[in-house]
Amino acid sequence: MRALLLVALLAPALAAQPPRVTVTLPAGRAAAPVDGRLLFLVSADTAGEPRNQVSDAVRTAQVYGMDVEGWRPGTARTVDGTAFGYPLPALSDLKPGRYRVQALVNRYETFRRADGHTVKLPPDRGEGQQWASKPGNLYSRPQAVTVGAGTPIALTLDQEIPPVADFAAKETPYVKYVRIRSERLSRFWGRDMHLAAWVLLPWGYDAHPGARYPLVVNHGHFPSGVDGWRETPPDSTLAPDFSARFNLRGYNRIQQELSYQLYRDWTGPGFPRVLLVQIQHATPFYDDSYAVNSANNGPYGDAIQRELLPEIERRFRGIGEGWARFAYGGSTGGWEALAVQTFYPDEYNGAWVACPDPIDFRAYTTVDIYADTNAYWQAGPFKRVPRPGHRNWLGHVDATLEQMNHRELALGSRGRSGDQWDVWQSVFSPVGADGYPKPIWDKRTGTIDRAVAAHWREHFDLTHILRRDWKTLGPKLRGKLRIYVGDMDNYYLNNAVYLTEQFLREADPPADAVVDYGDRAEHCWNGDHTRSNAYSRLRYPQMVLPWAVERMLRTAPAGADLRSWRY
């Protein structure tokens, strides 16, 4: 009887005992001790690699993360109870069952910045700051295991992600690749730092050597080529895929068709002849710098504006004046388009801003960082309600802000996940005492730091900055702003646009801005009421460039070149 009672008392403890996970760094896989983030990945899927299955989706894989420093080749590390997990926070929460498991280390390098701080971060290696495909990262082969209480799991990091292909090899008579060393960024980061860009040359470029061209920047995430561009007809043998996002079968074929349509429009009669540019400006924090100067990332805004774009205009006969530059983009690119037009008001003649990341921090998605005390919960005296993070067009929620942020916390401490909430923090925050971005809120609990929020307001809350500086900005921005967003944006980005619109409608002097909403449209609606997102997102140049030309013709200074590029 006593034995049975003892077993009954011990049963919960035994059930909660986590598996014993050891990961070996082989002697031949690293020439020196490794710093980085060690990830243990668990998938309920029966195929594929767990490293590619971690997401905000309901069916995400499980990940546990822990920092490693000075990990000597030829030794092993244990993933233990200190590893933070998503969606299950503790290793002991993993239920017994059959899984596919994998380990990966996201390798860090040491940066000695000009601000006096030494930080360890994952450098971009041409992949656009993606830990699961970053060249040089080490990982184990996926293996199927049956997990139970105390199950031993031994993994070896015997695989290495190879380098990306040479971007210059993708050049064609129309597509050119430009890469420069940035003096400003190299000085800040204490090592050579580069900026690069894809440049789409206009039809007739070689046949019109005397022509000089306007420049249009398509802002957005790290581009591995020119978005939506194809110089050959669609592949008729391509097996149709299924886009869950758009609920469309054969979306890969649709993309090829519309990419080829851009080529035909671009080379056809009457299409605007411009230099169309997409920038590669990945930072050690993210695939994109947000095209502004910031305390943690350095002077990316000035580096792009004063170094990269002038070099592109020099090489490819750009006009090189503000009346002949435009910016557009969606989501991250939408925020950037509005930001560069705001921070460099004389150097752009218009910004087409689609589904922008939060442009008013009173609606930082579903959080008011100035009035709320907690980012994850709305709280009353007797009830707490989680803040939603992602919804569909019907408003059905599949991720909360807490879950989205906890995923990032599992992937990287100190804002090093390489993902969305951490990059906003790296751009908008002051530098913390440890040299890393000062958190806007506690990543575990969601408690907001009001002092950090005040810094965000004065430096990067675009609506606040417009209102604060409108006396000088207003005359320079009149008629230049077009903002579009779906009223069912998946990330609630329409909430900030409502607040921005309220200011623009009342602004004095008048803003003459266009603000429009797509009825029941999800992320990332861009102003096209005649097509769904699936199609309109592939037609930005056809939408933006005619407006840019029309505006240039109306606003160009006396004596400006309005003829050489209009053939």
C-alpha positions in Angstrom: 0.0 0.0 0.0 2.8 2.4 0.9 4.6 1.6 -2.4 1.4 2.4 -4.4 1.0 5.7 -2.5 4.6 6.6 -3.2 4.2 5.9 -6.9 1.1 8.0 -7.0 2.9 10.9 -5.3 5.9 10.7 -7.6 3.8 10.3 -10.8 3.3 14.1 -11.4 7.0 14.8 -10.9 8.0 12.0 -13.3 5.5 13.2 -15.9 7.0 16.7 -15.8 10.6 15.5 -16.1 11.8 17.0 -19.4 13.8 15.1 -22.1 17.6 15.2 -21.8 18.8 17.1 -24.8 22.5 17.4 -25.7 23.9 19.1 -28.7 27.5 18.5 -29.9 29.6 21.0 -31.8 32.0 18.8 -33.9 35.6 19.8 -33.9 35.7 20.1 -37.6 32.8 22.5 -37.9 34.3 25.6 -36.3 37.9 26.9 -36.2 37.3 28.9 -33.0 34.8 29.0 -30.0 31.3 29.9 -31.1 29.0 32.6 -29.8 25.3 32.5 -30.7 21.8 31.3 -30.0 21.4 27.5 -29.7 17.9 26.4 -30.8 16.2 23.0 -30.1 13.4 22.6 -32.6 10.5 20.1 -32.3 7.9 19.5 -35.0 4.7 17.4 -35.0 4.9 17.4 -38.8 6.1 14.1 -40.4 8.1 15.8 -43.2 10.3 18.8 -43.7 12.8 20.4 -41.4 11.7 21.9 -38.1 13.9 24.9 -38.6 11.6 26.0 -41.4 8.4 25.5 -39.5 8.5 28.0 -36.6 5.9 30.8 -37.1 3.0 32.7 -35.6 0.6 30.2 -37.1 -1.5 27.8 -35.0 0.4 24.8 -36.3 3.9 26.2 -35.6 6.7 24.0 -34.6 8.1 24.3 -31.0 11.4 26.0 -30.4 13.6 26.3 -27.3 16.5 28.8 -27.2 19.5 29.5 -25.1 22.6 31.7 -25.5 26.0 30.1 -25.9 29.3 31.9 -25.5 32.7 30.5 -26.1 31.4 27.1 -27.1 34.5 25.1 -27.9 34.4 22.8 -30.9 34.4 19.2 -29.9 32.2 19.7 -26.9 28.5 19.4 -26.1 25.9 21.7 -24.6 22.8 20.7 -22.7 19.4 22.3 -23.5 17.9 22.4 -20.0 15.2 24.1 -18.0 16.8 27.5 -18.5 16.0 27.5 -22.3 13.0 29.7 -23.1 10.4 28.1 -25.3 7.6 29.0 -27.8 4.7 28.2 -27.8 5.4 26.0 -24.7 7.6 28.0 -22.4 9.4 25.2 -20.6 11.0 22.0 -21.9 9.0 20.1 -19.2 5.8 21.2 -20.9 6.6 19.1 -24.0 4.1 16.3 -24.0 5.2 12.7 -24.6 4.9 11.7 -28.3 6.6 11.1 -31.6 8.3 14.2 -33.1 10.9 15.3 -35.6 13.7 17.2 -33.8 16.6 19.3 -34.9 19.2 21.7 -33.5 20.7 24.9 -35.0 23.1 27.5 -33.8 22.6 31.1 -35.1 26.2 32.3 -34.9 27.1 35.8 -33.6 30.1 38.0 -34.3 31.5 40.7 -32.1 31.0 44.3 -33.1 32.9 47.1 -31.5 30.8 50.2 -32.3 31.9 53.8 -32.4 29.5 54.6 -29.5 31.8 52.6 -27.2 29.6 49.5 -26.9 30.7 46.0 -27.8 27.8 43.7 -28.9 27.5 40.2 -30.2 25.0 40.0 -33.1 24.4 37.8 -36.2 25.8 39.5 -39.3 23.8 39.4 -42.5 25.5 37.0 -45.0 23.5 37.9 -48.0 20.4 35.9 -47.0 18.5 38.9 -45.6 19.0 38.1 -41.9 17.1 34.8 -41.9 18.5 32.5 -39.1 17.1 29.3 -40.7 19.0 29.9 -44.0 21.9 32.1 -42.8 25.2 30.9 -44.4 27.6 29.6 -41.8 24.9 28.6 -39.3 25.3 25.0 -38.2 22.5 22.5 -37.8 21.7 18.9 -37.3 19.8 16.6 -39.6 16.2 16.2 -38.6 15.5 12.9 -36.8 12.4 11.2 -35.5 12.3 10.5 -31.8 9.8 9.3 -29.3 9.8 11.8 -26.4 9.0 10.7 -22.9 10.0 11.7 -19.4 13.8 11.9 -19.3 14.2 10.7 -22.8 17.8 11.2 -24.0 18.1 13.1 -27.3 21.5 13.6 -28.8 22.0 15.9 -31.8 25.1 16.9 -33.7 25.6 20.1 -35.6 27.3 18.4 -38.5 25.6 20.4 -41.3 26.5 24.0 -42.4 24.3 26.3 -44.5 26.2 27.2 -47.7 26.8 30.7 -49.1 24.2 32.4 -51.2 24.7 32.6 -55.0 26.5 35.7 -56.4 23.9 38.4 -56.9 25.8 39.9 -59.8 25.2 36.7 -61.8 21.6 37.8 -62.0 22.3 40.9 -64.1 20.7 41.4 -67.5 20.7 44.3 -69.9 17.8 45.7 -67.8 18.8 44.5 -64.3 21.9 45.9 -62.7 23.4 45.2 -59.2 25.3 47.9 -57.3 27.2 47.3 -54.1 29.2 49.9 -52.2 31.2 50.2 -49.0 29.5 52.8 -46.7 31.9 55.1 -45.0 29.3 56.2 -42.5 28.1 52.7 -41.5 31.7 51.3 -41.4 32.7 54.0 -39.0 29.7 53.3 -36.7 30.0 49.5 -36.7 33.8 49.4 -36.5 34.1 47.2 -39.5 33.4 47.3 -43.3 29.7 47.6 -43.9 28.1 47.6 -47.3 24.9 48.8 -49.0 23.6 47.3 -52.2 20.7 47.8 -54.7 19.0 46.4 -57.7 18.5 48.9 -60.4 16.0 48.3 -63.2 17.0 50.3 -66.2 14.4 51.9 -68.5 13.7 50.6 -72.0 15.8 52.5 -74.5 18.6 53.3 -71.9 21.4 52.5 -74.3 19.7 54.0 -77.3 19.3 57.4 -75.6 22.7 58.2 -74.1 21.7 61.8 -73.5 18.7 61.0 -71.4 18.7 61.5 -67.7 16.2 59.7 -65.5 14.0 60.2 -62.4 14.7 57.7 -59.6 12.0 55.8 -57.8 12.8 53.7 -54.7 10.7 50.6 -54.0 11.2 50.2 -50.3 10.7 46.8 -48.6 12.3 43.7 -47.2 15.6 42.3 -48.4 15.4 41.7 -52.1 17.3 38.9 -53.8 16.4 40.3 -57.2 14.0 42.8 -58.7 10.5 42.0 -57.3 7.9 41.1 -59.8 10.2 41.1 -62.8 10.5 38.4 -65.5 12.0 38.7 -68.9 10.8 35.4 -70.3 7.2 34.1 -70.7 5.7 32.1 -67.9 6.8 28.5 -67.5 3.9 26.4 -69.0 5.1 23.3 -67.3 5.1 24.8 -63.8 3.0 22.7 -61.4 0.4 24.9 -59.8 0.8 25.5 -56.0 -1.7 26.6 -53.5 -1.5 30.0 -51.6 -3.1 29.6 -48.2 -2.7 33.3 -47.7 -4.9 34.2 -50.7 -6.8 30.9 -51.0 -5.7 30.6 -54.6 -4.6 27.6 -56.5 -1.8 28.2 -59.0 -0.6 31.5 -57.4 3.0 30.7 -58.5 1.7 30.8 -62.1 -0.2 34.1 -61.4 3.1 35.6 -60.1 5.0 34.6 -63.2 2.3 35.9 -65.5 2.2 39.3 -63.8 6.0 39.5 -63.6 6.2 39.0 -67.3 3.4 41.5 -67.7 5.6 44.1 -66.0 8.4 43.4 -68.5 6.0 43.9 -71.4 4.6 47.1 -69.9 8.1 48.3 -69.0 9.3 47.8 -72.6 6.1 49.0 -74.2 5.1 52.4 -75.6 4.2 55.2 -73.2 5.4 53.5 -70.0 7.3 55.9 -67.6 11.1 55.7 -68.2 12.7 55.8 -64.7 15.4 54.1 -62.7 13.5 51.7 -60.4 15.6 50.8 -57.3 15.3 48.2 -54.5 17.8 48.5 -51.7 19.6 45.8 -49.8 20.3 47.3 -46.3 20.2 44.4 -43.9 21.5 45.2 -40.4 22.8 42.9 -37.7 19.3 43.1 -36.2 17.1 42.6 -39.3 16.7 42.2 -43.0 16.2 46.0 -43.3 17.3 49.2 -41.5 14.0 51.0 -42.0 16.0 53.5 -44.0 16.5 56.0 -41.1 19.3 57.0 -38.7 18.9 55.2 -35.4 20.9 54.8 -32.2 21.3 51.1 -32.4 21.7 50.6 -36.1 23.6 53.7 -37.0 23.2 56.3 -39.8 21.4 54.1 -42.4 19.2 57.0 -43.5 22.1 59.2 -44.4 24.1 56.4 -45.8 21.4 55.5 -48.2 20.5 59.1 -49.1 24.1 60.5 -49.2 26.1 57.6 -50.4 24.1 54.9 -52.2 21.5 56.8 -54.2 23.9 59.4 -55.5 26.2 56.6 -56.7 23.3 55.0 -58.5 22.3 58.3 -60.1 26.0 58.9 -61.1 26.4 55.4 -62.7 23.0 55.4 -64.5 22.4 59.0 -65.5 19.9 59.9 -62.8 18.6 63.5 -62.7 19.7 63.6 -59.0 17.3 66.3 -57.8 14.4 66.0 -55.3 11.6 66.8 -57.7 12.6 63.7 -59.7 12.8 61.2 -56.8 9.8 59.2 -55.5 9.4 56.5 -52.9 6.8 53.7 -52.5 6.4 50.5 -50.6 4.1 48.3 -48.6 4.2 47.2 -44.9 7.8 47.9 -43.8 8.3 49.6 -47.1 5.2 51.7 -46.5 6.6 53.0 -43.2 10.0 53.7 -44.9 8.4 55.6 -47.8 6.6 57.9 -45.4 9.7 58.2 -43.2 12.1 59.2 -45.9 9.6 61.7 -47.3 9.2 63.1 -43.8 12.9 63.1 -42.7 14.2 64.2 -46.2 11.3 66.3 -47.3 13.1 68.3 -50.0 14.7 65.2 -51.6 11.5 63.4 -52.6 8.5 64.5 -54.6 6.0 61.9 -53.4 5.5 58.8 -51.3 3.0 56.0 -52.1 2.5 54.5 -48.6 0.7 51.1 -48.5 -0.3 49.2 -45.4 2.5 50.9 -43.4 4.0 49.6 -40.2 2.7 51.6 -37.2 3.0 55.3 -38.2 1.3 56.5 -34.9 2.4 54.8 -31.7 -0.9 55.5 -30.0 -1.9 52.5 -32.2 1.3 50.4 -32.2 -0.8 47.7 -33.7 -3.2 47.1 -30.8 -1.2 48.9 -28.1 -1.1 52.6 -27.1 2.5 52.7 -25.8 1.8 56.1 -24.1 -1.4 55.2 -22.2 -1.4 51.4 -21.7 0.7 49.8 -19.0 0.9 46.4 -20.5 1.3 45.3 -24.1 0.0 41.8 -23.8 -3.1 42.3 -21.7 -6.1 44.6 -21.2 -6.7 44.4 -17.5 -9.6 45.4 -15.2 -10.2 44.9 -11.5 -11.4 41.3 -12.1 -10.6 40.4 -15.7 -7.7 40.2 -18.1 -8.1 40.0 -21.9 -5.2 39.1 -24.2 -4.4 41.7 -26.9 -4.7 40.2 -30.4 -1.7 40.2 -32.7 -2.9 38.6 -36.0 -6.4 38.2 -37.5 -8.0 37.2 -40.8 -10.4 39.3 -42.9 -13.3 38.2 -40.7 -11.5 39.2 -37.5 -10.7 35.7 -36.4 -7.5 35.8 -34.2 -4.8 33.2 -34.5 -2.0 34.8 -32.6 -1.8 37.2 -29.6 0.9 39.9 -29.0 2.3 37.8 -26.1 2.7 34.7 -28.4 4.3 36.7 -31.2 6.8 38.3 -28.8 7.5 35.1 -27.0 8.4 33.5 -30.3 11.0 36.2 -30.7 12.3 35.8 -27.2 12.8 32.1 -27.8 14.8 32.9 -31.0 17.0 35.5 -29.4 17.7 37.4 -26.2 18.4 41.2 -26.1 16.4 41.9 -29.2 18.4 39.5 -31.4 15.6 37.4 -32.9 16.0 39.0 -36.3 12.2 39.5 -36.4 9.5 42.2 -36.4 9.0 43.4 -32.9 12.7 43.3 -32.2 13.6 45.3 -35.3 11.1 48.0 -34.4 12.8 48.1 -31.0 16.3 48.3 -32.6 15.2 51.2 -34.8 13.1 53.2 -32.4 14.8 52.6 -29.0 17.8 54.3 -27.3 20.8 52.2 -26.6 20.6 50.3 -23.3 23.4 50.2 -20.7 24.4 46.8 -22.1 24.8 48.1 -25.6 21.6 46.5 -26.9 18.3 48.2 -27.7 16.5 49.3 -24.6 13.2 47.3 -24.5 9.9 49.1 -25.0 8.4 46.5 -22.8 9.5 43.4 -20.8 9.5 40.7 -23.3 8.2 38.1 -20.9 5.5 40.1 -19.1 4.6 42.9 -21.5 5.1 45.7 -19.0 5.7 48.9 -20.9 8.7 51.3 -20.2 7.2 54.8 -20.4 10.6 56.4 -20.6 11.4 54.4 -23.7 8.0 55.2 -25.1 8.8 58.9 -24.7 12.0 58.5 -26.7 10.0 56.7 -29.5 7.5 59.5 -29.6 10.0 62.3 -30.2 12.2 60.4 -32.7 10.0 57.9 -34.7 6.3 58.5 -34.1 5.7 59.8 -37.6 2.3 61.3 -36.9 3.6 63.1 -33.9 6.6 64.4 -35.8 4.3 65.6 -38.7 2.1 67.4 -36.2 5.1 68.8 -34.2 7.0 70.1 -37.2 4.1 70.8 -39.6 4.9 74.6 -39.7 8.0 73.8 -41.7 7.1 70.3 -43.1 3.6 71.2 -44.3 4.6 73.5 -47.2 7.2 70.9 -48.3 4.9 67.9 -48.1 1.7 69.3 -49.7 0.3 66.9 -52.2 3.1 64.4 -51.7 1.5 61.8 -49.5 -0.8 58.9 -50.5 -1.6 56.4 -47.8 -3.5 53.2 -48.3 -4.5 50.4 -46.0 -7.1 47.7 -45.7 -9.6 48.1 -42.9 -9.1 44.5 -41.9 -5.3 44.6 -42.0 -4.1 41.4 -40.4 -1.8 43.3 -38.1 -4.2 46.1 -37.2 -2.1 48.6 -39.1 -5.2 50.5 -40.2 -5.6 51.7 -36.6 -2.6 54.0 -36.8 -3.6 55.3 -40.3 -7.0 56.5 -38.8 -5.1 58.7 -36.4 -2.7 60.0 -39.1 -5.6 60.7 -41.4 -7.3 62.8 -38.6 -4.3 65.0 -38.5 -3.8 65.3 -42.2 -7.5 66.3 -42.7 -7.1 69.1 -40.2 -3.6 70.2 -41.0 -2.8 73.9 -41.6 -1.4 74.5 -44.1 -3.4 71.9 -46.0 -1.7 68.5 -46.6 -3.7 67.7 -49.8 -3.0 64.1 -48.9 -4.8 61.0 -50.2 -5.8 58.5 -47.5 -7.9 55.5 -48.6 -9.1 52.2 -47.1 -9.9 48.9 -48.7 -13.2 47.4 -47.5 -12.5 44.1 -45.7 -9.0 44.1 -47.3 -6.2 42.4 -45.4 -2.5 43.1 -45.3 -1.2 44.7 -47.6 -3.8 46.6 -49.5 -2.2 49.3 -51.7 -5.0 51.4 -53.2 -6.4 49.3 -56.0 -10.2 49.0 -55.6 -10.5 46.9 -58.8 -8.3 43.9 -57.9 -7.7 41.7 -54.8 -4.5 42.0 -52.8 -3.2 38.8 -54.5 -3.1 40.7 -57.8 -2.6 44.4 -56.9 0.5 43.6 -54.8 2.2 42.5 -58.0 1.4 45.8 -59.9 3.0 48.6 -57.8 5.0 50.1 -60.7 1.9 50.3 -63.0 0.1 52.1 -60.2 2.8 54.4 -58.8 4.8 55.5 -61.8 2.0 57.2 -63.8 1.2 59.3 -60.7 4.9 60.1 -60.3 5.2 61.4 -63.9 2.0 63.4 -63.6 3.3 65.0 -60.4 6.7 65.7 -61.8 5.2 67.5 -64.8 3.1 69.7 -62.5 5.8 70.5 -59.9 9.2 70.5 -61.7 11.2 73.7 -61.3 11.7 76.0 -64.2 14.2 74.7 -66.7 14.0 71.1 -65.4 14.6 68.3 -67.8 11.1 67.0 -68.7 12.0 65.8 -72.2 15.1 63.6 -72.4 13.5 60.7 -70.5 10.1 60.9 -72.0 10.5 58.9 -75.2 
